[in-house]
Amino acid sequence: MRILIVEDEEKIADAIATKLKKERYEIDICLDGEEGLYSALSGIYDLIILDIMLPKVNGLEILAKVRENNINTKVLLLTAKSSLEDKLKGFDIGADDYMAKPFHIEELVARVNVQLRNKKDIKTKDILNYKDLDLNIKTSTLTCTTTKESISIPYREFLLLEYFMSNQNQIIAKEQIYDKVWGFESSYESNNLEAYLSFLRKKIRIIGSNVNIKAVRNLGYRME
Ligand code: CA
């Protein structure tokens, strides 16, 4: 699951990111409000940790825009302000939780886990299935249920495959794939994705499945 941290104090952002990565979350960081707003509006995040006092655009404005655009990403507000009025305002415009600085990172991580518990339960069902393919989330092993052959899937290909298997029969745009699998921070080239997809197709064929990830011209890709 992917989490966005919007926080202008780099040390705090990095400390939170380090802890959350240990919990196996994918993390992106934005250090100002403008960048944060842009990333938040992508709708690719499962949760946003959002500081209120930010350069350029403040956290409450970001939250308001996110909700205006019907994006239901979980939002945990983080701020030096701890007055009741600010908390109520945050909840009023659609925050899911609130933490006042200074805070213990352990508590923040616990709160993030609570917010994502339902999603996590679905995701940590050990097996994702599509037609004759079973992907074991815990071991990153892909099995063909017809041939009973298995193959281990490396990290990036695993993220790609997990994304396709979680969005079955949908056409997924290249940009969405890049955002979800590589994140905003990374620089990428379009043939990079093609290469990973071809590795993945090869593995699917090796274990004897008929599933394919097809390019849909001008639109993106679909698993079928
Ligand atoms: Ca701040």
Residues whose N, C-alpha, C, O or C-beta is under 5 A from the ligand:
A	BS01	CA	D8 D51 M53 L54
